[in-house]
Amino acid sequence: MMENLIKKEVGYVTKVNSYLLSIKGLPSARINDIIVDEEGRKAVVHSLLPGSIEALFLDNKPASPGIEFFIDSEGSRIHIGEHLKGKVLNALGEVVSDNGIGKRYKGNFSEKLSFDKKARDIDSRSFIDRQLVTGFALVDITLPIGKGQRELIYGPIHSGKNDFLRDVAINQKELQNICIYAAIGKPVNFTSGLIKVLEENDAMDNTIIVSALSDESAPMISIAPSTAFLIAEHFCNQGKDVVLILDDLGIHAKYLREIALLSNQFPGRESYPGDMFYRHASLMERSGSFNDKQGNGTITLLPVLETDMEGFTNMIPTNLMGSTDGHLLFSKEIHAEGFKPAISVLQSVTRVGHATHNKIQRELSTSIINILSEYPRQQEYSRFGTQLSSHARDILKRGRIISELMNQKNIGFLSLTTQILLLALVFTRFFEPEDRDLDFIGFERENIIKTLEEGKSLAGAREMTSSKDLGFSDLLIELEKGINELEVATGKNKDSSSSSNIVKEKDKEPVEDDKDIGVAEEE
Amino acid sequence: MTKKDKELRFLGRVKSITGQIVRISCETDYRPAIRELLLAEDDHDTCMEVYSYSDDHTINALLLSPVDSVSRYTRVVTTGGQISIPVGKGVLGRVMNLYGQPQDEKGIIKARELRSIYTEADDTDKLRSSELRIQETGIKVIDFFTPLPRGGKLGIIGGAGVGKTVLLTELMHNIQQEKNTISIFAGIGERIREGHELWKILEDSGLIEKTAMIMGNVNENAAVRFRVAWAASALAEYFRDDGNKDVLFFVDNMFRFAQAGGELSTLLDNIPSEFGYQPTLQTEVAQFENRLKSTADRYITSVQTIYVPSDELTNPVVTTTIPHLDAAVVLSRDVAQEGRLPAIDPFRSQSSIVTKEDLGEMHYVAVTKATELLNQFNRLNRIVSIVGEEELSVENRKIYRRAQQIINYMTQPFFSAEIHTGRSGVFVKREELVKDVCDIVTGNFEDLPPEKFKFIGTIKGAGIEK
């Protein structure tokens, strides 16, 4: 390591204020250069003043005056490649834990560790037109995320964000997308818990964790996102689809604020540095969907923001919403009601994801959102105890069933095909009988899913879900062919003869009303 | 760099670098003017701009290149000029950055001349304006409630994710480019993805041929983003004064322009004003807006998006910009959540030309009547949400229904959103629009459910009959 140092230039520490060092010497230093002392401890050059330079010490133990620093002429390099899969790195890209897996060593790409790499311009980009499957029907159908999209994961503590992100990370294995999880300023328990869950689910092989623990120095935590991006960009340039999770940017902003204030920068709004928006926005611009000249890869970014505030008015939430392509809003209330993922559909936004849907998905999505947007209002009305119109009753039942079908608390990954067929069922006669409600789903969910996945009479419908030009109404007709098989699969435990009679009489009304809420159709 | 042909003179050396601010010590007798463009001697891609002097030989310059491109003692030369961009026909059909460098892989931009982005236009007839005409946009809710005067400024005001950029893109698509009209798009501090999408949409529709795009996305530093607005207005002034063209000038986003100014201000240690904004906000916005001026002979019609942080319309950037606008549409989150697109709230939107003289008798009367209906609707809506529509008097039920029909009629499928919604866009002429609203207001469609009017073009086009 020492042979890379420019030995002819030396600087020595004159002042120490926490991790902020004043160094005399090193005349050719540039901002963001990595400097190293005799023991190999590192610092990043922060600003260049007439008589001295200011550097941020990356080591945990305090520095003292007199220590000599040299410029690392190689610019401290990070070695990126397949060998990193399954490993845990620190913010400098050094392997800190390989947990006994991921020992394979394929090639060795070395990249200059830079903290301020500029995002590629419009001539490197391509349209976002492929969907990133999360395995959650709620997201994949009503709030689809495209490969290369940036979707903010936003919500208060204990609203199920962590669970959701872990599952998304695990599900990427099956989809063969590389997942890079940057745990930024997180407690040790959080990161070790994350590693454990990924290992237990056999997903570590496919994941690289960049960990900047909360007990590391603030400068170390502040560079973690850009290091994670360097790794993501490497795989993206090889044409891979990368999912990058930055957890969490609110914490990251607080460390940036700390450093700025400590180094005497003028405080801006909420005392954050004046260029706070730019710092995060320019970082997030590095994700996206890239064209063939860049290798056709994508970086899908899921930045996380945890907040105690229920509102959106604070500086960091507003900034992040203004620089992402949508947000999933997690709610404590929904989480407490036992839903997973606990996302408020109506308060969440996806700006580009719908463009990755085919016609069937798009129409199904619109039909479901139409019901879900009316559902809460009808729930309010129904509390008055007045007699409900058949339309209202229908919305209430369908809203209830849709919410329950999208609740994946006890089931894991659902493929797109299964998600589509499962939710399309709501628009068939399958759920018409009065006794087919929440309890029924509770008992029969697995049978339904299994039949949708394997049932012979549903093969046509399964194939149709990926069709480019057929519409939702075509799918409903095809799905009709499988209803009998579903009836058989779910009817085993029931006294079917007696219940079906009652059903026919009672449910005449809602059936007639069907067209009112209808199915979104394109002319 | 753009000034390569000019003679470069040695000026001095870098003394210190903090953030984007470089202090240079002059070592010759030459003192460059404010805004003069400086380069690093050994790397002409490294640009700096003189911002101020802290003493008689120390320059504070803005570093326009990455912060790690200079070190202390880097030798600095002066170009003797300012940041310049190519002007002329060659810029049409092209995408460029602040320095006029191509961003579209189509090779070098051929231009008649290079012009400083700070060129002040000859202002002899600054206070004279041209005859008022209405600029049709084909978007019903804008043309009806908040019509845009030709040569005027339209603001699209709204919070995150309510559809500002989509609306701007639709306007770029819709505003029929008449003879001798060109478009300029200034992308300031917005997402690269959006810039890319817009560029491709313009290419697909062929509109790019008469459009020049100049981009300073949010991956650029504050100094660059701020100056892109200047560069774009220099282009507009060239086409207006020397190119003899009418100009459609699109800005996405005015808030990001002001924000970039604010970032620079903090970096320069200026004392912040309210909410942490720069003390010079008023001046900066006015300087930019006043360059986008129509003359007696030529129009500059401008459409600007204005982001509203936290949906707070009293934000200083918003309130500073609004007085410069002739028409402003306010996008509302509530309307967006109800699925009505474009999510324009007609109550908070305004236009200076909603007068009988400017709109003509028929349109003016229709606007007045429609606004009155909507006002009554808001009042009735509260009652309806409690006791239901059935409980309204016959007269009120009529009002309620007609207002609902108008509200739904004002939704519109967009050309620019076709890939997202699967609905084909429509352009509606003002003449038909006014006639349609008159028909609804007078109750000609009384018996039809209001849902029928959702996402249609004209009533006739949707096949609705009385």
HADDOCK unambig.tbl for C-alpha pairs under 7 A between the chains (distance, minus, plus):
assign (segid A and resid 27 and name CA) (segid B and resid 72 and name CA) 6.45 0.50 0.50
assign (segid A and resid 28 and name CA) (segid B and resid 71 and name CA) 5.84 0.50 0.50
assign (segid A and resid 28 and name CA) (segid B and resid 72 and name CA) 6.42 0.50 0.50
assign (segid A and resid 29 and name CA) (segid B and resid 71 and name CA) 6.05 0.50 0.50
assign (segid A and resid 30 and name CA) (segid B and resid 68 and name CA) 5.38 0.50 0.50
assign (segid A and resid 30 and name CA) (segid B and resid 70 and name CA) 6.51 0.50 0.50
assign (segid A and resid 30 and name CA) (segid B and resid 71 and name CA) 4.94 0.50 0.50
assign (segid A and resid 31 and name CA) (segid B and resid 67 and name CA) 6.21 0.50 0.50
assign (segid A and resid 31 and name CA) (segid B and resid 68 and name CA) 4.98 0.50 0.50
assign (segid A and resid 32 and name CA) (segid B and resid 68 and name CA) 6.51 0.50 0.50
assign (segid A and resid 47 and name CA) (segid B and resid 17 and name CA) 5.93 0.50 0.50
assign (segid A and resid 47 and name CA) (segid B and resid 18 and name CA) 5.00 0.50 0.50
assign (segid A and resid 47 and name CA) (segid B and resid 19 and name CA) 6.97 0.50 0.50
assign (segid A and resid 48 and name CA) (segid B and resid 16 and name CA) 5.10 0.50 0.50
assign (segid A and resid 48 and name CA) (segid B and resid 17 and name CA) 4.91 0.50 0.50
assign (segid A and resid 48 and name CA) (segid B and resid 18 and name CA) 6.25 0.50 0.50
assign (segid A and resid 49 and name CA) (segid B and resid 16 and name CA) 4.51 0.50 0.50
assign (segid A and resid 49 and name CA) (segid B and resid 17 and name CA) 6.36 0.50 0.50
assign (segid A and resid 50 and name CA) (segid B and resid 15 and name CA) 5.30 0.50 0.50
assign (segid A and resid 50 and name CA) (segid B and resid 16 and name CA) 5.18 0.50 0.50
assign (segid A and resid 118 and name CA) (segid B and resid 219 and name CA) 6.14 0.50 0.50
assign (segid A and resid 119 and name CA) (segid B and resid 219 and name CA) 5.73 0.50 0.50
assign (segid A and resid 121 and name CA) (segid B and resid 192 and name CA) 6.56 0.50 0.50
assign (segid A and resid 122 and name CA) (segid B and resid 103 and name CA) 6.96 0.50 0.50
assign (segid A and resid 122 and name CA) (segid B and resid 192 and name CA) 5.94 0.50 0.50
assign (segid A and resid 122 and name CA) (segid B and resid 195 and name CA) 6.73 0.50 0.50
assign (segid A and resid 122 and name CA) (segid B and resid 196 and name CA) 5.06 0.50 0.50
assign (segid A and resid 123 and name CA) (segid B and resid 103 and name CA) 6.04 0.50 0.50
assign (segid A and resid 123 and name CA) (segid B and resid 104 and name CA) 5.41 0.50 0.50
assign (segid A and resid 123 and name CA) (segid B and resid 105 and name CA) 6.65 0.50 0.50
assign (segid A and resid 125 and name CA) (segid B and resid 196 and name CA) 6.79 0.50 0.50
assign (segid A and resid 266 and name CA) (segid B and resid 266 and name CA) 6.28 0.50 0.50
assign (segid A and resid 266 and name CA) (segid B and resid 269 and name CA) 6.22 0.50 0.50
assign (segid A and resid 268 and name CA) (segid B and resid 276 and name CA) 5.24 0.50 0.50
assign (segid A and resid 269 and name CA) (segid B and resid 275 and name CA) 6.10 0.50 0.50
assign (segid A and resid 269 and name CA) (segid B and resid 276 and name CA) 4.97 0.50 0.50
assign (segid A and resid 274 and name CA) (segid B and resid 263 and name CA) 5.11 0.50 0.50
assign (segid A and resid 274 and name CA) (segid B and resid 266 and name CA) 5.46 0.50 0.50
assign (segid A and resid 275 and name CA) (segid B and resid 263 and name CA) 5.04 0.50 0.50
assign (segid A and resid 278 and name CA) (segid B and resid 218 and name CA) 6.65 0.50 0.50
assign (segid A and resid 281 and name CA) (segid B and resid 218 and name CA) 6.44 0.50 0.50
assign (segid A and resid 282 and name CA) (segid B and resid 218 and name CA) 5.63 0.50 0.50
assign (segid A and resid 282 and name CA) (segid B and resid 219 and name CA) 4.41 0.50 0.50
assign (segid A and resid 285 and name CA) (segid B and resid 191 and name CA) 6.97 0.50 0.50
assign (segid A and resid 285 and name CA) (segid B and resid 192 and name CA) 6.85 0.50 0.50
assign (segid A and resid 285 and name CA) (segid B and resid 219 and name CA) 6.36 0.50 0.50
assign (segid A and resid 312 and name CA) (segid B and resid 310 and name CA) 6.38 0.50 0.50
assign (segid A and resid 313 and name CA) (segid B and resid 310 and name CA) 4.73 0.50 0.50
assign (segid A and resid 318 and name CA) (segid B and resid 309 and name CA) 6.29 0.50 0.50
assign (segid A and resid 318 and name CA) (segid B and resid 310 and name CA) 6.12 0.50 0.50
assign (segid A and resid 321 and name CA) (segid B and resid 160 and name CA) 6.44 0.50 0.50
assign (segid A and resid 322 and name CA) (segid B and resid 160 and name CA) 5.68 0.50 0.50
assign (segid A and resid 323 and name CA) (segid B and resid 191 and name CA) 6.83 0.50 0.50
assign (segid A and resid 354 and name CA) (segid B and resid 420 and name CA) 5.68 0.50 0.50
assign (segid A and resid 355 and name CA) (segid B and resid 419 and name CA) 5.91 0.50 0.50
assign (segid A and resid 355 and name CA) (segid B and resid 420 and name CA) 4.81 0.50 0.50
